Amino acid sequence: MDEQAEISTPKDAANNALVLAFGRLQGAANRLEYILGRALEAECGISHLMFEVLLILGRAGEPGLSMRAIAQEQVLTTGGATRLVDRMAAAGLVERVEDPGDRRGRLVRLTPLGERTTVAASRVHVENIRRYFLAPLPVEDRERFAENLRMLSHAARDMLPRLP
């Protein structure tokens, strides 16, 4: 890809190799998000964002995570994270508990239903990832592609400001 290609017309801009490559990445991500998210909703009754929070909490284990930590992981405002966790708590997927390290603080952790839902939704999600994300790629390119995505994700994450 020619990173130094001159852009002097709208057509040049629209056909720039880097612009096209990023647009394809964004388009693929949006389409896959829609496909995989709809499958989670239809088969498990949860949104993709709820599923991501279940995974974050599953990774964290006991005693749970603060609302700020959840917000930072999902690039949400603390208010957005609070509203999402409120819906998840109402559905019985998570609970708020006292923070053993801060008597004034509260942590969020999975309930037994949240644990079962995480496992069931992960099984559905993994099968759909295989079908829609991996199957179109040549077998010999899959591992390198996944590693490249990891590097991109971490580089972008590291450039984001941390919440106070």
PLY file of the C-alpha trace (Angstrom):
ply
format ascii 1.0
element vertex 164
property float x
property float y
property float z
element edge 163
property int vertex1
property int vertex2
end_header
0.00 0.00 0.00
1.32 3.39 -0.98
1.11 5.45 2.19
2.44 8.55 0.45
-0.10 8.63 -2.40
-1.17 12.18 -3.14
-4.79 13.00 -2.50
-5.93 15.96 -4.57
-9.47 15.00 -5.59
-12.44 13.34 -3.93
-11.86 10.34 -6.20
-8.24 10.09 -5.00
-9.50 10.21 -1.42
-12.14 7.53 -2.01
-9.67 5.24 -3.80
-6.69 5.71 -1.48
-5.41 2.25 -0.53
-5.18 3.08 3.19
-8.64 4.64 3.26
-10.04 1.59 1.46
-8.26 -0.87 3.76
-9.50 0.85 6.91
-13.00 1.13 5.46
-13.01 -2.60 4.76
-11.87 -3.33 8.32
-14.58 -1.08 9.72
-17.23 -2.50 7.40
-16.30 -6.09 8.26
-16.33 -5.29 11.98
-19.73 -3.60 11.75
-21.28 -6.43 9.73
-19.83 -9.13 11.97
-20.95 -7.23 15.06
-24.47 -7.19 13.65
-24.48 -10.88 12.66
-22.89 -12.17 15.87
-24.84 -9.78 18.08
-28.17 -10.86 16.59
-27.25 -14.51 17.16
-26.50 -13.83 20.85
-29.79 -11.99 21.25
-31.80 -14.69 19.47
-30.16 -17.70 21.09
-29.17 -16.36 24.53
-31.36 -13.32 25.18
-28.44 -10.92 25.75
-26.89 -8.12 23.73
-23.34 -8.33 22.48
-22.37 -5.52 24.87
-23.82 -7.48 27.81
-21.88 -10.52 26.63
-18.66 -8.50 26.56
-19.26 -7.36 30.15
-19.95 -10.96 31.21
-16.59 -11.94 29.68
-14.78 -9.06 31.42
-16.27 -10.11 34.75
-15.49 -13.77 34.04
-11.86 -12.85 33.39
-11.70 -10.78 36.57
-13.15 -13.47 38.84
-13.63 -12.76 42.54
-14.24 -10.37 44.13
-15.43 -8.53 40.97
-14.72 -5.21 39.28
-15.55 -1.59 39.96
-17.88 0.27 37.64
-14.93 2.42 36.56
-12.93 -0.68 35.54
-15.88 -2.01 33.53
-16.32 1.38 31.86
-12.63 1.55 30.93
-12.63 -1.95 29.48
-15.68 -1.22 27.32
-14.80 2.42 26.50
-18.04 3.57 28.10
-18.78 6.48 30.39
-19.30 5.44 33.99
-22.94 6.47 33.56
-23.30 4.21 30.51
-21.67 1.34 32.37
-23.98 1.92 35.35
-27.10 1.78 33.16
-25.86 -1.39 31.44
-25.00 -3.06 34.77
-28.42 -2.01 36.13
-30.09 -3.89 33.24
-27.82 -6.88 33.76
-28.56 -6.91 37.51
-32.31 -6.72 36.81
-31.88 -9.77 34.54
-30.07 -11.62 37.36
-26.75 -11.83 35.50
-24.64 -9.73 37.88
-24.77 -8.45 41.41
-23.20 -5.56 43.27
-21.23 -6.45 46.39
-19.15 -4.56 48.93
-15.56 -3.90 47.93
-13.36 -5.64 50.54
-10.64 -3.05 49.87
-12.90 0.01 50.18
-15.86 0.03 52.56
-17.51 2.81 50.53
-17.02 1.05 47.19
-19.08 -1.53 45.37
-17.92 -4.21 42.96
-19.83 -6.01 40.24
-19.54 -9.77 39.86
-21.28 -12.60 38.05
-24.19 -14.42 39.64
-24.60 -18.17 39.11
-27.06 -17.33 36.28
-24.47 -14.93 34.85
-21.86 -17.69 34.93
-24.18 -20.15 33.13
-25.16 -17.49 30.59
-21.51 -16.65 29.92
-20.71 -20.29 29.17
-23.80 -20.86 26.99
-23.35 -17.60 25.08
-19.64 -18.32 24.58
-20.45 -21.65 22.95
-22.85 -19.94 20.55
-20.39 -17.12 19.92
-17.41 -19.40 19.24
-19.40 -21.40 16.68
-20.50 -18.21 14.94
-16.94 -16.84 14.99
-15.79 -20.02 13.27
-18.57 -19.75 10.69
-18.47 -16.03 9.88
-15.01 -14.83 10.90
-12.62 -17.72 10.27
-14.23 -19.80 7.54
-13.83 -17.10 4.84
-10.06 -16.88 5.51
-7.45 -19.28 4.16
-6.44 -21.70 6.93
-2.76 -20.77 6.65
-3.52 -17.05 7.26
-5.81 -17.34 10.29
-3.24 -17.36 13.07
-1.28 -14.41 11.67
-4.51 -12.46 11.07
-5.57 -12.99 14.69
-2.15 -11.84 15.91
-2.30 -8.72 13.73
-5.72 -7.87 15.13
-4.39 -8.30 18.67
-1.55 -5.87 17.95
-3.92 -3.32 16.41
-6.34 -3.60 19.31
-3.63 -3.17 21.95
-2.03 -0.24 20.13
-5.39 1.54 19.88
-6.24 0.74 23.51
-2.92 2.15 24.68
-3.59 5.44 22.86
-6.91 6.04 24.65
-6.97 8.30 27.69
-7.63 6.56 30.99
-10.67 7.58 32.98
-9.85 9.48 36.17
0 1
1 2
2 3
3 4
4 5
5 6
6 7
7 8
8 9
9 10
10 11
11 12
12 13
13 14
14 15
15 16
16 17
17 18
18 19
19 20
20 21
21 22
22 23
23 24
24 25
25 26
26 27
27 28
28 29
29 30
30 31
31 32
32 33
33 34
34 35
35 36
36 37
37 38
38 39
39 40
40 41
41 42
42 43
43 44
44 45
45 46
46 47
47 48
48 49
49 50
50 51
51 52
52 53
53 54
54 55
55 56
56 57
57 58
58 59
59 60
60 61
61 62
62 63
63 64
64 65
65 66
66 67
67 68
68 69
69 70
70 71
71 72
72 73
73 74
74 75
75 76
76 77
77 78
78 79
79 80
80 81
81 82
82 83
83 84
84 85
85 86
86 87
87 88
88 89
89 90
90 91
91 92
92 93
93 94
94 95
95 96
96 97
97 98
98 99
99 100
100 101
101 102
102 103
103 104
104 105
105 106
106 107
107 108
108 109
109 110
110 111
111 112
112 113
113 114
114 115
115 116
116 117
117 118
118 119
119 120
120 121
121 122
122 123
123 124
124 125
125 126
126 127
127 128
128 129
129 130
130 131
131 132
132 133
133 134
134 135
135 136
136 137
137 138
138 139
139 140
140 141
141 142
142 143
143 144
144 145
145 146
146 147
147 148
148 149
149 150
150 151
151 152
152 153
153 154
154 155
155 156
156 157
157 158
158 159
159 160
160 161
161 162
162 163
